[in-house]
Every structure is written in structure tokens, then in C-alpha cells.
Amino acid sequence: MAVAKTICWIRVLLCVQALWAGVLVTGPSARGEEFEAVASKVSRDYVRKKAADGSFVAESYAFAKGGYWSGPFADSTIDKMDFMDIARTIAVPLARQDYYPTADQKTTNLLLVVYWGTTYAPEHASESNAYSLMQKKATDEHQANQAEIDAEMAAAGNQEDAQVRAAKVLEAQSADELSSSLAVAQAENRTRDKANWRNATMLGYDSEWNALMVGLSGPAQDFKKTQMIAELEEARYFVVVMAYDYQLLVKEKKHKLVWETRFSIRQHNHAFDQQLASMVLQASKFFGQDSNGLARKPLPEGHVEIGGVRNLGDISEDQVKQSSPAAGK
């Protein structure tokens, strides 16, 4: 996976915490009309085992800090949160899905790598500085050429010939202006598409992108495409949880992604520190499960109160180095 390649395993902080589950309390933390986008995928050979009573067999994990993607503007609701703030919030819903932290390296099942941040909203070509500058330049040139043509016509003896020459000049100028404007717009739109695709892969919209951007179009598909682009082109808070096979990583230095869950909400009118618990609570239903594409779910009203934290110990720095790709070379 592209995100996994960005991890510098030598600097990954492995933390193991026992977090006592909190309780769900109703409250005004989310507005009813807001939704969360969730996308979850699992490896073909990853299947959660179930006990006789139908519950999932518990799996153990250790956390790893993947990284923080800051947005283009300062945002104290997310900028001031550190990795352990995120990990503690995720740990409670993880326990509800029978994933538990452990300090026993020999029995740890999963390494959960966590990313969080804010996406960049791409700029529309018609709103970009480059496009505006090109339009201003074309307008200035048009006015200058028109002044020159007026002067020539005033001095010309044959007004009919002067008007013909002026019409040809203006026609050529208009064609140049259109060509320049289209070139700038096309270049800006290519940049915009790249930004949208980057956001799509980070947020888990990639499967929907591939389905809507390729193939025959129609009213229904065009509507879905417009909706998807609108969501990708607004700044969004996101969290990504990527689960790797811990024992395979430690013993064979192989990075096998067994499941991943990506979830996000729009930044506008939200505060990340207030919405994170609701976001994780909704997304946790898909931890270790396949969402079969992008799911849009209403944000649950309420918040999670996290109880006391008891430190069971940290994985040693030597263990971190042994887990790095460089150690396997």
C-alpha cells in the first residue's frame, strides 16, 4: 500500500497500553445531517475467528505511530493532539470489537499503524491565481491592441481596408486568448485531478473513484461523481488504521497488511478533538471487516468517556530497529 511505504520503521514508536473502556453518553457532539465516510478492506486470507457464542475470538495488538498530515491552515482542535491522544480514543472501540492491547511480544497478533490529519482542498482552475493572471494579461493585451487599431483606422485613408485588417487582428487575438486560457485551465485541472486522486486514496474513496471516473456516464453516475468530487474538494479530517501481521514483521521482516480502515468527516463546522470519539465509534464497526466500498454513515450523537490508563510497558528500541526494513537487508 502507498501509505505503508511512507513509514520509517526505525522511528516508529511502539506503545502498548491497557485502556479501560468508557461509556457512550448521548450529547450534542454531532449534528444529525452530518455523515462520515468509511472504507475498510481486509486481506483475502484474514478471517476473524468466532467463539461458540458468536463473539469474535480476541486478538492482541501494539500501536505504532504512522504520522500526522497537517492541513494548510492552523487548527488547534487537531494540531495540539498527539499520537497517544489518538491511540487512547481508538483503543476503547477496538476493545468493543475484541481487539486488546498487550505487552507480550511473542503473542502479539497485530501492529496497528495510525495516521491522522486534514486533507488539502484543491483549487479550481477558474479560481486559481495562474488563471486570473492569464485573464488579466489577455485583457490588458486586448485593450492595447484595440488602442493601436483605433489609431491605425484614424490615420488610414481607406476605412474599409482598415476595418478588415482590424477584424482579422481581433479574430487572431481572440483565438490566442482562448488558447491561452484553455491551456492554463487544462494545466490547473490536471493538478486538481491529481490532488483529488491523492485525497481519494488517503480517504478510501479510491474504489468509488475508479468506478465513477471510468466507463459510460449517465444521470445517476454523473450525480454520484459530482457528489464524490465535492466531498474530495473540501478539507476533511481523517484517520487511517492499518493492521499488519506483527509476528511476520518481527520474525521474517515482512510487512503484510491484513486489514485497514479509513474514515473521515468534513472539516467545516467541526472540531476534530470533539468529533474524534464519534468518528471512531462509527468506524469501529468495520475494524477487521470489509465495507465493500465506501460507506457513508450518519455520525452518532454522543461521546466516549475514557477511563484510567495503565501502562503495561513499552516495546524496546532494539525491537523497533529489528522491525525496520533496514534491519532485514
VENVENKA-V200970 format. One record per helix or strand. SS is the DSSP state (H for helix, E for strand). FROM is the first residue (numbers start at 1). LEN is the number of residues. If there is no record, write none. Layout:
((SS	FROM	LEN) (SS	FROM	LEN))
This chain:
((H	4	3) (H	9	3) (E	14	6) (E	23	3) (E	35	8) (E	50	1) (E	56	1) (E	59	11) (H	76	4) (H	83	14) (E	99	3) (E	110	9) (H	125	3) (H	129	27) (H	159	45) (H	206	8) (H	219	14) (E	236	10) (H	246	7) (E	257	10) (H	272	15) (E	294	5) (E	303	3) (E	309	6) (H	317	6) (H	325	4))
